Amino acid sequence: MTRLSLLIVGTSFGLSFALLGEPKIVHAQVPPRPANDTIYFHAATRGTVFDSTGNHKWCWVLRSSTGVGWHESYDRGPSDALDEVPQTAQGCPSLETQEVDLTTFGYTDNATDCTTPCDSLRANGTSGQYSDGCHFIEVALYDSHTWDWYHATGDWKGTQRMLHTQAPTSEFPVPTIRVGFNRRIPNVTVGTVVYDNNCAPGGVVRFTDYHVHHDWVPPTVTDGCNWFVNTSISPLTPQPDMQQTDWQKENPAHRIHAVVHPFGWPCVRDPGQSLADSLLGPGGALDDTGAGTLALATGTTSITTQPTSIPRTNWQGTVTVTPELLVATYRNYQGMSPIDYFNAQQQSFPDSGNTAHRFWYGPDSQGYYLEVWWIGTYIDPISGYRTDCSPGPAGGPRYWAGWTSNSFINRCGGQDSVSIGGAAGSPAGIDYYWGSVSGRGRGESIDPAVTATAGC
């Protein structure tokens, strides 16, 4: 068979998922802000104010006779975990009343674009108890530009994790993390410590007294994304009950973890030729025998490769190939951009207040596509918005969907003569009408005659 380049793959730490089993997210064609953002994460324990500095002070402690300050976040995981307690005038006690915060400082390489702080990471909080008995709070971080409110997904940029803690609810919102010139986000309380005496990873109880085990689940390390810990925190000589005092939440130098990420882009943007070679080479899922291609074309839902890796990244895992990859290859043969094919099958809505424009078929294709962006909030759908595509509930987001027939970006509403229509509506309404006008399946070319009478 003709040798083809790999178009797109699904990647995850040690896991595999389908290339296009469900809608994911749409990526902008150009960076929305040409700069890397750096987020510093500070101690999770609240600390206390007890002296003239007026700052919240805390200690990192070593309560093991066999460890050091930095220790593994999980079995055979990275050594990015630190045990934290508040500091008081009497020392570093284990207090059952200590609160747990998310505190950050955010910077961007292009600070002139963020004289007013810019959104960088969306933060989603969850809390519960693992199967090993350990209580946790996790704050998962997603690129705020590519976050899709309707489908609750986006480009993941890492997770802050606090063990031996719990939040009042299993899911909770956290304010968006912003960047600028030395942009500090005030303490955001997310929970409290718990006496975690049933926490037994590996069947061994390792909890001793109230403290926060604070670690970091990093994103895939690539040329664009990286992370690090504060090397100023020196390892301690292994002996019990060691501690280091006078760390301050308000001091930018007293950070714990940091992540550097390209705003508006996923960490892994180009899987690289090596994965194409793996799929197409001898013994690969799509090798020249044609067996894999034939299977996908005749009913096989997916083919999963053997474990592999991506050069210049720390990613290791498997790749799952689905029939959509073959269809995208055919669309490429017809002259359609492969990324447009995949994006056309994904429906992405920015969060309320995020005015980023999303494209459901383009924008660099020559076919017809939807341009979707947030325009406001429904006040009273019962008495107004009767021309909308299925108005949403009061307080719900309202989006504009513009149908266009040109490779340029055209705002519907009389702003450009090539626009062939558009309307406002709720995510559910726009999603429904998109399915009806695309007719032959999302991602196919849209007939403008059909579009004009689709009701949206």
C-alpha positions in Angstrom: 0.0 0.0 0.0 1.1 3.6 -0.4 3.1 4.9 2.5 1.2 7.6 4.3 2.2 10.0 7.1 0.6 9.7 10.5 -2.0 12.4 10.9 -2.8 12.4 14.5 -2.6 10.1 17.5 -4.1 9.9 21.0 -1.6 10.0 23.8 -1.6 9.6 27.5 0.7 8.5 30.4 0.9 4.7 30.0 -2.6 4.7 28.6 -4.2 4.6 25.2 -7.4 6.1 23.9 -9.2 6.2 20.6 -8.1 8.7 18.0 -11.6 10.1 17.7 -13.9 7.9 19.7 -15.7 10.9 21.2 -15.6 14.7 20.6 -12.4 16.1 22.2 -11.3 19.7 21.7 -10.5 22.1 18.8 -7.1 23.7 18.7 -6.5 27.2 17.4 -4.5 27.3 14.2 -2.2 30.1 15.5 -1.1 30.7 19.1 -3.7 33.0 20.8 -0.8 34.6 22.8 2.7 33.9 21.5 4.4 33.3 24.8 5.0 30.6 27.4 3.2 31.0 30.7 5.0 30.0 34.0 2.9 29.1 37.0 4.5 28.8 40.5 2.5 26.8 43.0 3.1 27.5 46.7 2.5 25.5 49.8 -0.8 23.9 50.2 -1.0 24.3 54.0 -2.4 27.7 54.9 0.3 28.6 57.4 -0.2 31.2 60.2 0.6 34.9 60.7 2.3 35.4 64.0 5.1 37.9 63.6 5.8 41.4 62.2 6.3 40.1 58.6 2.5 39.8 58.3 3.1 36.7 56.1 1.7 33.2 56.4 4.5 31.1 57.6 4.8 27.3 57.2 7.3 24.5 57.6 8.2 21.5 55.5 8.9 18.5 57.6 10.5 15.1 57.5 8.6 12.6 59.7 10.3 9.4 58.5 13.5 7.8 59.7 14.3 6.6 56.1 13.4 9.5 53.8 14.5 13.0 52.8 12.6 16.2 52.2 11.5 15.5 48.7 10.0 12.1 48.3 8.0 10.0 45.7 4.6 11.3 45.0 3.5 7.7 44.4 5.3 4.3 44.1 8.2 4.7 41.6 6.8 8.1 40.7 8.7 11.4 40.5 10.2 12.8 43.8 8.0 15.9 43.8 6.2 15.4 47.1 6.7 17.5 50.2 5.1 17.3 53.7 3.9 20.6 55.0 2.5 22.0 58.3 1.8 25.5 59.6 4.5 27.4 61.6 3.6 29.1 64.8 5.6 31.0 67.4 6.1 27.6 69.2 7.4 25.8 66.1 5.9 23.4 63.6 3.0 21.7 65.1 0.6 19.2 63.5 -2.7 21.1 63.8 -6.0 19.4 63.0 -7.4 22.9 62.2 -5.0 23.7 59.4 -6.7 24.8 56.2 -5.6 23.8 52.7 -5.1 26.4 49.9 -4.2 26.7 46.2 -1.8 29.6 46.0 0.0 30.6 42.8 2.1 33.2 41.1 1.7 33.5 37.4 4.1 35.0 34.8 4.1 35.2 31.0 7.0 35.7 28.6 5.0 38.4 26.8 3.9 40.5 29.7 3.1 43.5 27.5 0.0 41.6 26.3 -1.0 41.0 29.9 -0.9 44.4 31.5 -4.3 43.4 32.7 -3.9 39.8 33.9 -4.6 37.2 31.3 -6.3 33.8 31.8 -3.9 30.9 31.7 -5.2 27.7 33.3 -8.7 26.6 34.2 -8.7 24.8 37.6 -11.2 22.0 38.4 -11.2 20.7 42.0 -12.2 17.2 43.1 -12.0 15.4 46.5 -12.6 11.9 47.8 -10.9 8.8 49.1 -8.7 6.4 47.1 -9.1 2.7 47.3 -6.0 2.5 49.6 -7.9 4.6 52.1 -6.1 7.9 51.5 -8.1 11.1 51.4 -7.2 13.6 48.7 -7.9 16.9 47.0 -6.9 17.2 43.4 -6.9 20.4 41.3 -6.7 19.5 37.6 -5.3 22.2 35.3 -6.4 22.8 31.7 -5.4 25.4 29.2 -8.1 28.1 29.6 -8.1 28.9 25.9 -8.9 25.4 24.7 -11.2 24.5 27.5 -14.6 23.3 26.3 -17.2 24.1 28.8 -20.0 22.1 27.1 -18.0 18.8 27.0 -15.9 19.6 30.1 -12.6 18.8 28.5 -9.4 20.6 27.4 -5.7 20.4 27.0 -4.5 19.1 30.4 -1.4 20.8 31.9 -0.9 18.9 35.1 -2.6 18.4 38.5 -1.9 19.7 42.0 -2.6 17.0 44.6 -2.9 17.2 48.4 -3.1 14.0 50.4 -4.6 13.6 53.9 -7.0 16.4 53.1 -10.6 16.7 52.0 -12.9 19.4 50.5 -16.5 20.0 51.6 -17.8 18.6 48.3 -16.6 16.0 45.8 -16.4 18.6 43.0 -15.8 22.3 43.3 -14.8 25.3 41.2 -11.5 27.1 41.6 -10.8 30.5 40.1 -9.0 30.6 36.8 -5.2 31.0 37.2 -4.0 34.2 35.6 -0.6 35.5 34.5 1.0 38.9 34.1 3.9 40.6 35.7 4.3 38.9 39.1 0.6 38.0 39.2 -0.2 36.5 42.6 -3.5 34.7 43.1 -4.6 35.1 46.8 -5.1 32.0 48.9 -8.0 30.0 47.6 -9.2 27.7 50.4 -10.0 24.3 49.0 -10.4 22.1 52.2 -8.9 21.0 55.5 -6.6 18.3 56.7 -8.0 15.0 58.0 -6.6 12.3 60.4 -5.8 9.8 57.7 -5.0 6.8 59.8 -6.6 4.4 57.3 -4.3 5.6 54.5 -2.3 2.5 53.6 -0.7 2.6 50.2 0.7 -0.9 49.4 -1.2 -2.2 52.5 1.1 -0.3 54.9 -0.2 2.6 57.0 2.2 5.5 56.5 0.3 8.4 58.0 1.7 10.1 61.0 0.0 13.1 62.5 -1.8 16.0 60.6 0.0 17.3 57.6 -0.4 17.9 53.9 1.4 15.6 51.5 1.7 18.0 48.6 2.7 16.7 45.2 2.4 17.3 41.5 1.1 15.1 38.6 3.0 16.6 35.7 1.9 16.9 32.1 3.8 15.2 29.3 7.2 16.9 29.1 7.9 18.2 25.6 9.7 21.0 23.9 6.8 23.2 24.8 5.8 22.0 28.3 8.1 21.4 31.3 7.9 21.4 35.1 10.2 21.6 38.1 10.5 21.7 41.8 12.2 24.3 44.0 15.8 23.2 44.3 16.3 25.6 47.2 14.6 22.9 49.3 17.5 20.8 50.2 17.3 17.1 51.2 17.7 16.5 54.9 20.0 14.0 56.5 17.7 11.0 57.2 16.6 11.2 60.8 13.2 11.6 62.4 11.2 14.7 62.9 13.4 17.1 60.9 12.0 20.4 59.7 12.8 23.7 58.0 11.0 26.9 59.1 10.3 30.4 57.9 8.8 29.6 54.5 6.3 32.2 53.5 3.2 31.9 51.2 3.6 35.5 50.0 7.3 35.1 49.0 7.6 34.3 45.2 10.9 32.5 45.9 9.2 30.1 48.3 7.4 28.1 45.7 7.0 24.3 45.6 6.3 23.3 42.1 6.2 25.1 38.7 4.8 24.4 35.2 5.8 26.1 32.0 3.3 25.7 29.2 2.5 27.3 25.8 -0.8 29.0 26.2 -3.5 27.9 23.7 -1.6 24.8 22.6 -1.5 21.2 23.9 1.8 20.0 25.3 2.1 17.3 22.6 1.4 19.2 19.3 3.2 16.9 16.9 3.6 13.2 17.7 6.5 13.1 15.3 7.6 11.0 12.4 8.6 8.2 14.8 5.0 7.2 15.5 4.3 7.2 11.8 7.2 4.9 11.3 5.9 2.7 14.1 2.5 2.4 12.6 3.6 2.0 9.0 6.8 0.1 9.4 7.2 -3.8 9.2 4.9 -5.3 11.8 3.1 -2.0 12.4 -0.6 -1.6 12.8 -0.9 -0.1 9.3 2.1 -1.9 7.6 2.3 -2.7 3.9 0.5 -6.0 4.2 -2.7 -4.0 4.4 -4.2 -6.3 7.0 -4.7 -3.4 9.5 -6.2 -1.1 7.0 -8.6 -3.8 5.7 -9.7 -4.6 9.2 -10.5 -1.0 10.0 -12.3 -0.6 6.8 -14.5 -3.7 7.3 -15.8 -3.3 10.8 -12.9 -3.4 13.3 -13.4 -0.5 15.7 -9.8 0.0 16.7 -6.3 -1.4 16.6 -3.9 -0.8 19.6 -0.2 -0.9 19.1 2.5 -2.4 21.4 4.0 0.1 24.0 6.0 2.8 22.3 7.4 6.3 23.1 7.7 9.7 21.5 11.2 11.1 21.1 11.9 14.5 22.8 9.2 13.8 25.3 8.7 11.7 28.4 5.6 10.0 27.0 5.4 6.3 26.9 2.2 4.3 26.1 0.2 2.7 23.4 -1.5 4.2 20.3 -5.0 3.3 19.3 -5.9 3.7 15.7 -9.6 4.0 14.7 -11.3 4.0 11.2 -11.4 7.8 11.4 -7.7 7.9 10.7 -8.3 6.2 7.4 -11.1 8.6 6.5 -8.9 11.6 7.4 -6.2 10.1 5.1 -8.8 10.0 2.3 -9.8 13.6 3.0 -6.2 14.6 2.8 -6.0 12.9 -0.6 -9.0 15.0 -1.7 -7.3 18.2 -0.6 -8.8 18.8 2.8 -6.5 19.6 5.7 -6.3 16.6 8.0 -6.6 18.7 11.1 -9.8 20.3 9.7 -11.3 16.8 9.3 -10.7 16.0 12.9 -11.8 19.4 14.1 -15.0 19.2 12.0 -16.0 16.1 14.1 -15.4 17.9 17.4 -17.8 20.4 18.8 -16.1 22.8 21.2 -17.7 25.6 23.2 -15.5 28.1 25.1 -16.5 28.8 28.8 -18.8 31.7 29.6 -16.9 34.9 29.3 -14.3 33.4 27.0 -14.6 35.2 23.7 -12.3 32.8 21.8 -13.7 31.8 18.4 -13.9 28.0 17.8 -14.2 26.4 14.3 -16.0 23.3 13.6 -14.7 23.0 10.0 -11.5 25.0 9.4 -10.6 27.8 9.4 -8.1 26.9 6.6 -10.3 24.5 4.7 -12.1 25.6 1.5 -15.4 23.9 2.5 -18.2 25.3 4.7 -17.8 25.4 8.4 -19.2 26.8 11.7 -17.6 29.5 13.7 -18.8 29.5 17.3 -18.2 32.1 20.0 -19.7 33.2 23.3 -21.8 36.3 23.1 -23.5 36.5 26.4 -25.9 35.0 29.0 -29.6 34.2 28.7 -31.7 36.5 30.9 -35.2 35.2 30.4 -35.5 32.7 27.5 -39.3 32.4 28.0 -40.0 36.0 26.9 -37.2 36.5 24.4 -34.6 34.9 22.1 -37.4 33.3 20.0 -35.2 33.2 16.9 -32.4 31.4 18.7 -31.5 27.7 18.1 -33.1 26.3 21.3 -32.5 29.0 23.9 -30.9 27.9 27.1 -32.0 28.4 30.7 -31.7 31.7 32.5 -28.0 32.2 33.4 -26.9 29.8 30.8 -24.3 30.7 28.1 -25.5 32.1 24.7 -23.3 31.4 21.6 -23.3 32.7 18.0 -22.9 30.1 15.3 -21.9 31.6 11.9 -22.1 29.6 8.7 -19.4 30.6 6.2 -18.3 29.4 2.8 -14.8 30.9 2.5 -11.4 30.1 4.0 -11.4 33.5 5.7 -12.9 34.2 9.1 -16.3 35.9 8.6 -18.4 37.3 11.4 -22.0 36.7 10.6 -24.6 39.5 10.9 -23.9 41.6 7.8 -20.2 42.1 8.4 -19.1 40.3 5.3 -20.9 39.5 2.1 -19.6 35.9 1.9 -21.4 34.9 5.1 -24.4 32.6 4.3 -26.2 32.9 7.6 -25.9 32.3 11.3 -27.8 32.5 14.6 -27.5 32.5 18.3 -28.4 29.6 20.6 -27.5 27.4 23.5 -24.8 24.7 23.2 -27.5 22.0 23.0 -29.3 23.9 20.2 -26.3 24.6 18.1 -25.0 21.1 18.6 -28.3 19.7 17.4 -28.5 21.9 14.3 -24.9 21.2 13.4 -25.8 17.5 13.2 -28.8 18.2 11.0 -27.1 20.4 8.4 -23.9 18.3 8.2 -26.3 15.5 7.0 -23.8 12.9 5.9 -22.0 13.0 9.2 -20.1 15.6 11.0 -17.0 16.5 9.1 -18.5 16.2 5.6 -18.9 19.2 3.3 -22.0 21.3 4.0 -24.3 22.2 1.1 -25.1 25.9 1.4 -28.6 25.3 0.0 -29.2 23.0 2.9 -27.6 25.3 5.4 -29.8 28.2 4.4 -32.9 26.4 5.3 -31.7 24.5 8.4 -33.2 26.9 10.8 -30.0 28.0 12.5 
